[in-house]
Structures are given as C-alpha cells and as structure tokens.
Amino acid sequence: MFWPFSDLRIRVGEVVLRGVTDADIGPLISALPADLELDPRLQLFSSLPRVDDRERRFVAGFWRHRGQWSPDSWCLDLVVEHAGEVVGVQSVEGDDFPVLRTVDSASWLATPVRGRGLATAMRTGILALAFDHLDAQVAVSSAEPSNAPSLAVSRRLGYVDNGIGRVHGADGPVDLQHLRLSREDWQAGAHDVQAEGVEACLPWFGLS
C-alpha cells in the first residue's frame, strides 16, 4: 500500500521527523525508555513475558493508527532522528478534523538525549505541519501537573493553560493539565521549519 508519510521530512535545526515504517521498529524498541507509559486501553497478554508484551503493545499502536486512518480522524506517528540516530517518536492527531480543525500531540525521547531542546524542536515541527499545511486552527496538549518538562515545552511555544481534566491511567484516575495554542498565536512567532513531501500527504487529510 502506498504510504506517503514514508517520504515526509520535517526539519527543525538538527532534528528530522519522518513517518514511522516497520524498518524503524527495531531501533525504536532499542530506544524505548523504561518510564514510557503505553496506552492503558491496549489489552495485556498475560501469556507473554512482560517485556515481550510491552513491545507488542508498543508496536500495535503504530499498526492501529495506520489501519484506522481516515481523513476525519487520524494519528500520524513520526520517527525523531538526531545526528543520524533514531531517538524517539512525535505523534500528532486530529479527531473529527474537518470540523474541529484541532490537533493534539504526544511524544517520547530516549533517556540519553533528554534535556537538549529536542522536545521543543519536535513539537515545533508538527505544529508547523498542522498550522502551515493542514489548516489547523487550534493545537491542544495535556500532561500530568508533575510533568514539568512537557508543560515547559508547551508554554515555551505559546500554549496557555486550559483547565484540569481527569482520565483513566494505568493505576487509576489521573489528573491532566490541559493547554491550548491558537493559530493566531502560532503565526505571531517566527519558526524555522523545512518540510518536504507534504503535498503527497494532503489527500490523506482530505485536502488538495
């Protein structure tokens, strides 16, 4: 199947974002940090060793996003490369996107490369894709109040606090700080982002 995101490249400084392929799964598993919480909605296979089942659930997320893609509701997973190495994943998703024109995001980085500004570059890349190419009007993000690094990235890029919510977590209810960034606030800033291969992806978002 033709998957145009394999040729998508978004460059922000020394960070490159590109569509996840099956060839990336091995390097991504090797980079997977121990503190990454996987989607609690994914079923556990008690018949598998815990490590094997964690890897299965991790990979299943990519396959599910591809298989369930539609222009109305989608999640794009992007490999993060730095200095030629696979170091993480940046995702951007839109639910009921043609109507709401709102994107959400999630990401993780390998432990050794944290604290170098890569998370800000990653988020900048997907915001440029959403606002400058997909006609998004709003970007939202959420993090636990104790997750200071994630909240700092959002606020550095102009997000403002947008209330507290509660969701299911792996060990019970979890409070989340919600944040919001408008298209107008994004456009008020200067962003050095280069994107290649976007045009071939537009029909997958219902755009031309």
Disulfide bonds with the S-S distance in Angstrom:
none
